[in-house]
């Protein structure tokens, strides 16, 4: 069984690898002038951290070879933001993506009013209070991260974008984990290779090849999952046989397909 080679220079780093840094900031922006905002994002694109750069940084940090703190950046766009930029959304098949988050509030069991709009949502009730652009910033140093965020918001303002949401989060003292165990035993391992080398896996394998569980688990308790469960353009998981790659995930629009026809798009 050969796992697919991932398009590591086109996939954003937080989609599969995760930043795994002690501080993170979310900046939600609304677009006032699409042409100016588009030009700014194009100029910013060289600064976005890919799967390749995030993986390299995390490996270096694990060996304590990072000499200076740095910040990591990823960017997400809403359907409304893409529409403002003139992107054709007619073939997109993901109904959840094509509507603000509040559209699905009732089906999620969240409280809604008589018009089926969510009652307690801070963002996403309608497109008016949904960020067109979401900047995801992570860093080892909160001070350095804040300085970088200030430069981003200043540049965004000059590009006719204004902040409607900002939130900074930090790792808890003693690295207490909110949602599970610190060993990450509940976190699945994404299949896929970082290069053409047969065993250059994105998810490190801790089990010996002769272990009968090594084809299903990266380590005890960590199931291996095909990348199409998270990204369009890659094989999906088959419940009947997790060792066999399933159909290629497809969002519908040509620009959502990868790696042959374009960069991978993270599934909502």
C-alpha positions, 0 to 999 in steps of 0.5 A: 500500500502506497500512501499519496504524496501530499502537495506540501507547498500548496496545503496550508500548515494548520490544515493537517500538521497543526501549528502546536504553538503556545499562543494563537490569535484569530483576526476576522476581517470584513472587506470594504474594497475587494480590489484593494483587499485582493491585491493585499492578500496576493502580496501576503501570500508569500508569507503564508506557512505551508505544510512544508514550512510548518512541518520543518519548524515543528521538527526543529522545535522538537530538537530544540534547534530553533534559535529565535521565536517566529510567527506562523500564518494561515488564511481562510476565506468565507464563501462571501469573501470569495464571492466579493473577489469574483470567484465562481461558486456555482459548482461548489457542492458544500452547502455548509460552506455556501451559507453563514454558520448560523444557517445550520444552528438549529440542526446542530441543536444550538438555541435559535429564535423564531426566524431560526437564527442562532441566539448566542452566536458572536459571529456567523449569524448572517454574512454581515457578521461573518468575517470575509477573511480569517487570519490564523496566527500562531507563535512561540512568543506572545510578544512577538506574535502581538507585534506581528498581528499589529502589523497585519491589522495595520496593513489590512486597514490600508487595504480597505479591510477592517477587523470585526473580531479578534481573539488571543488564546494561550496554552494553559499552565502546566500544559493542561489539555482542554479536550482530551489527554496530553499524549494526543491519543484521540488525535487521528494520524493523517496518511500521506507522504511529504516527498517521493521517498516511500517512508517519508510520512507526514504522521510519524510511525512508532510501531515496528513494520512487523507489528500487525497493527502498524498498517492501521495505527501510527502508534497505539490508539492513533488511527491512520486516516486517508487525507481526503477526509480533510482535504479535497483532491485526495483519497477518502476513508472506507469504513469497510476497509481502511487500508484501501484508499476510497474515492477522491474527495471532490468539492465540485468546483475545478479550483477546489481540486488537487493536486493535479488541477490546483491547490488543495482546499480544506474541507469544512 
